[in-house]
Amino acid sequence: MSAHIELRDVRITGYVAQGLIVLVAVASVLGTALDLSTGEARRDVLASLLLLPAAVAFAIWVRHASVNATAIGLREARQMADVWRASDVAQHDKPFEERVPSPWIKPWQYAFLAMMLANAAETFVDGPTYRTAAVLSLSLTVVAAALAVVVIAQVSALQRPERIAQL
């Protein structure tokens, strides 16, 4: 392909999103540890405050990565698996439907969904059940955050201009 493709640099928005996601996870760890040590359920106030900026940064990164993937793959990329398939120049010799997305995408999506369900369930329990629910919710938060950081890093690396120049 000899046409020049103009891409947005997703590395900076990726770094911001990753940093905020890590801060949410760290704040969740600290907040849950404080809740469990005092016996009071504060519901991770700092993590809750950081959640909106993290979500906005992630949404901006997803938007930019999707626009890039659409330009690279010459087809609309709406799901993260499609963003991966379109961005992976090593697979451009295969038909789009046969390209393989990252093996980290599905576990990240499932971990995020499980985290959201556990966070919701945590708000409805008290006493000894709260401790179990809080630890489960925290564990899923850390796993989902780690997987999100990995997926963001991988897609950002795939969309580096020097990789796309290989087209």
N, C-alpha and C positions, 0 to 999 in steps of 0.2 A: 504494500500500500504506500503510495508516494505522497498522498495528501497530508498536509500538516494538520495535526489535531491540537486545538487550543484547549488546555486543561486548567482547571483551578488547582492550586497546590493545596491538597487536603492534609498535609502534614501538620500545619500549625493548628487548624481546628481539631485535628485528631489528637494532638498533644494536649490541648486545652480540655477536650472531652475526657481523655484518659486521666489527666490530673484530677479533674473534678470527680470522676467516678471513683478513683482511689481515695480521695478525701471523704466521699460519702461512706465508703466501706470502713475507713479508719474511724470516722466519727461514729459509725454504727457499733464498731467493736468497743470503743471507749464508752459510748452511751449505754450499751447493754451491760458492760462490766460494772458500771456505776449503778445501774438499775438493780442488778443482781446482788451487789454488795450492800446496798442500802435497803433493798426490799421495796423500793418505790418504783412504780412504772412511769418513767418520764417520757417514754416513747421516742427516745433518740432525737431530742430537739435539734441539735446541731446538724445531724444527718438530714433531718427534714428540711432545714433551711438551705442546705447545700443541694438538695435534690432538684429543685427547679433550675438553678443555673446549670447543673450537670445535664439535665434533660434537654435544655435549650441548646447547649453546646453540642450534645450528641445529635440532636435533630439537624442542626446546621451542618455538621460533618456528614451525616447520612445524605442530606440533600446534595451537597457538593460532590460526594462520592458517586451518587446516583447519576447526576448530570454528566460527570466524567465517564462513567461506565457506559452510558447511553451513547456518548460520542465515540468512545473506543470500540464498542461492540456493534455499533450501527443498529441498535435495537433498544427499545425501552427497557430499562432495568428498574423494577419497582421493589423487588425483594432482595434481601442481602445476598442470597444465593445467586441471583442474577447479576448483581453488582460484581460478585467474585468472578463468575463465569466470563462476563464481558471484559473484566480488567486483566485477567490472566493471559498475557500474550503468549505464554508457553503452550497454551491450548488453542490458539487461534487457527490452527490447521484443522481442527475438528469442527463438525457442525455444532451449533450452539447448544442444542438439547443433549449432546453427548459429553459436553464439558463437565468436569467434576468440580463442585464447590469445595470450599475448605471443610475439613471434617470437624472444625470447631464451631461452625455456625449453628447446627441443630442443638448441640449440648448447651450453647450459650442461650438460645431461645428457650429451651426447656427449663434451664436453671433460672432464667429471669421470670418465667411464668410461675414456677414453683415458689420463688422468692416473693412474688406479689401475693400469692395465695397464703403463704406462711405469715407475711406481714399483716394481712387482713385478719387471719385467724388469731394472731397474737393479741389483737385489740379486744377480743371477746373472752379472754380467759384471765383468771386470777389465781393466786395461791401457788401451790406446787406445780400446777399445770402451766402457769405462766413461765416458770423457769425453763421447762422443757420447750415450750413454744418459742421463747426468746432465743434460746441456743440454736434451735432449728432454723429460725428466721435469720439469725446472724450468720450461720454457716452457709445458707443459701445465698445471702447477700454477698459474702466474700467470694464464693464460687462464681456467681453471676458477674460480679465486678471483674474478677480475674479473666474470665472468658471474654468479656466485652473489650477489655484492654488488648487481649491477643487478637481478636477479630479486627479491631480498629487498626492496630499496628500492621497486620498482614495486608489489609486492603490498601492502606496508605502506601505501603511498600510496593504493592503491585501497580499503583497509579503514579509512581515517580516518573517524571518526564523522560529520564534516560531509559527507563524500561519501555515506555510507550514508543520511543524513537525506533525501537526494534521492529515495529510494524512495517 
